[in-house]
């Protein structure tokens, strides 16, 4: 996250930060993301949260509704950062995409 903050600052991009790990995130917000990008792009399958999920939960995350529920209740599963722009979403740290903003 710090790299993203630094890149936004260096490129003069104003932003509003929402810490969904601390403040949570609504299922409606996740639905709006899924309408723009494939759900698989949002799920961090490298982290401990994913690895600690029961296999049954991981097996059923292929359905949008199940994925939304699991992500809303386990916000550490959500890849960071997610930057919403007028042109679309930047999912994960992408310095070049931030530079183009």
C-alpha positions in Angstrom: 0.0 0.0 0.0 2.8 2.4 0.8 4.2 2.1 -2.8 0.8 2.9 -4.1 0.5 6.0 -1.8 3.9 7.1 -2.9 3.2 6.6 -6.6 -0.1 8.5 -6.3 1.6 11.4 -4.5 4.6 11.5 -6.9 2.2 11.7 -9.9 0.0 14.4 -8.4 -3.1 12.1 -8.2 -5.6 13.1 -5.6 -7.3 10.2 -3.9 -9.5 9.2 -1.0 -8.4 6.2 0.9 -10.8 3.6 2.3 -9.2 1.0 4.4 -11.5 -1.9 3.9 -9.3 -4.2 6.1 -10.2 -2.0 9.1 -13.5 -0.4 8.0 -15.0 -3.2 6.1 -16.6 -3.1 2.7 -20.1 -3.5 1.5 -21.3 -6.4 -0.7 -22.8 -3.7 -3.0 -19.3 -2.2 -3.6 -17.9 -5.6 -4.4 -20.7 -6.2 -6.8 -19.9 -3.0 -8.6 -16.3 -4.2 -8.9 -17.4 -7.6 -10.3 -19.5 -5.7 -12.9 -16.2 -4.2 -14.2 -13.7 -7.0 -13.8 -13.6 -10.8 -13.3 -13.9 -11.7 -9.7 -10.7 -13.8 -9.9 -8.7 -10.6 -10.2 -9.8 -9.4 -6.8 -9.0 -12.5 -4.7 -5.6 -12.7 -3.1 -4.9 -16.4 -3.2 -1.3 -16.0 -2.1 -2.1 -14.8 1.4 -2.7 -16.6 4.7 -6.4 -15.7 4.8 -7.0 -17.7 1.6 -4.9 -20.6 2.9 -6.7 -20.7 6.2 -10.2 -20.8 4.6 -11.8 -24.3 4.7 -11.4 -26.1 1.4 -15.2 -26.2 1.0 -15.3 -22.4 1.1 -12.4 -22.1 -1.4 -14.1 -24.6 -3.7 -17.4 -22.6 -3.7 -15.8 -19.2 -4.3 -16.3 -19.6 -8.1 -19.8 -18.3 -7.8 -20.2 -14.5 -7.7 -22.6 -14.4 -4.7 -20.4 -16.8 -2.7 -17.3 -14.8 -3.6 -18.9 -11.5 -2.6 -20.0 -12.9 0.8 -16.6 -14.5 1.6 -14.8 -11.3 0.5 -17.0 -9.0 2.6 -16.5 -11.2 5.6 -12.8 -11.7 5.0 -11.5 -8.4 3.7 -7.9 -9.6 3.8 -8.8 -11.8 0.8 -9.2 -8.7 -1.4 -6.1 -7.8 -3.4 -4.7 -4.3 -2.6 -4.8 -1.7 -3.7 -7.9 -1.3 -5.7 -7.9 2.1 -7.3 -11.2 3.3 -8.9 -10.7 5.8 -11.7 -13.1 7.3 -14.3 -11.4 5.0 -16.8 -11.9 1.8 -14.8 -10.1 -0.1 -12.0 -6.5 -0.7 -11.2 -6.2 -3.9 -9.2 -3.0 -4.4 -7.4 0.0 -2.1 -7.4 0.7 -1.0 -11.0 3.1 1.9 -11.1 2.7 2.5 -14.9 -1.1 2.5 -14.6 -0.9 5.0 -11.8 1.6 7.2 -13.8 -1.0 7.3 -16.7 -3.7 8.7 -14.4 
